[in-house]
Amino acid sequence: MKPKHYCRHAGCRKLIDYDKTYCDKHQSDKRKHVSVKELKAAEPFYNLYHSTRWTRTSQLYRREHPICEQCLRDKKCNQTTIVRLGASVDHIVALKDGGDPWDWNNLQTLCALHHNRKTKLENERRNA
């Protein structure tokens, strides 16, 4: 008797052969599953952002610059702007646009709000 396991579809409790991933009903879900290997191939900067070197660089930069740099720039122009802690280290010139990943002059600490705005604008500019 072959070993069995549950279908990988969320909530499906049908037992299937161990060498299969999905039951017959959910076989179409197999195409939706993306492996880590496929993810790494699709995103050229995956290895950079998951490297020990980037983790350390990001931590050191945030230690030196804990406040969102865009909030600070806005605060100088408008006294009512809220200043937030930085959530991530961002490349001023995006890596996709040829920015240097390790140059501290190309880094800035941004809160989630400003990082999302900047990323959205960059993507719109690239797709236009």
CORDA-V40651 format. One record per residue. PSI is psi in whole degrees, -180 to 180 (* if undefined). BURIAL is b if it has 16 or more other ideal C-beta (glycine too) atoms within 10 Angstrom, else e. Layout:
PSI&BURIAL, PSI&BURIAL
This chain:
129&e, 147&e, 153&e, 160&e, 170&e, 151&e, 143&b, -10&e, 134&b, 123&e, -10&e, 127&e, 20&e, 131&e, 133&e, 166&b, 149&e, -29&e, -2&e, 160&e, -42&e, 154&b, 173&b, -36&e, -36&e, 19&b, -31&e, -22&e, -19&b, -35&e, -23&e, -22&e, 128&e, 126&e, 163&e, -37&e, -44&e, -37&e, -44&e, -39&e, -35&e, -32&e, 104&e, -21&e, 10&e, -48&e, -37&e, -52&e, -14&e, 15&e, 157&e, -37&e, -44&e, -40&b, -46&e, -44&e, -46&b, -44&b, -44&e, -41&e, -43&b, -30&b, -39&e, -31&e, 76&b, -21&e, 144&e, 121&b, -29&b, -39&b, -40&b, -41&e, -42&e, -36&e, -37&e, -32&e, -33&e, 116&e, -14&e, -3&e, 137&e, 137&e, 127&e, 159&b, 147&e, 137&b, -26&b, 160&e, 126&b, 148&b, 124&b, -52&e, 113&e, 149&b, -35&e, -22&e, 9&e, 14&e, 150&e, 123&e, -21&e, -5&e, 118&e, -22&e, -12&e, 9&e, 151&b, 146&b, 130&b, 147&b, 169&b, -40&e, -52&e, -34&b, -43&b, -41&e, -46&e, -45&b, -42&e, -46&e, -41&e, -45&e, -41&e, -41&e, -41&e, -38&e, -10&e, *&e
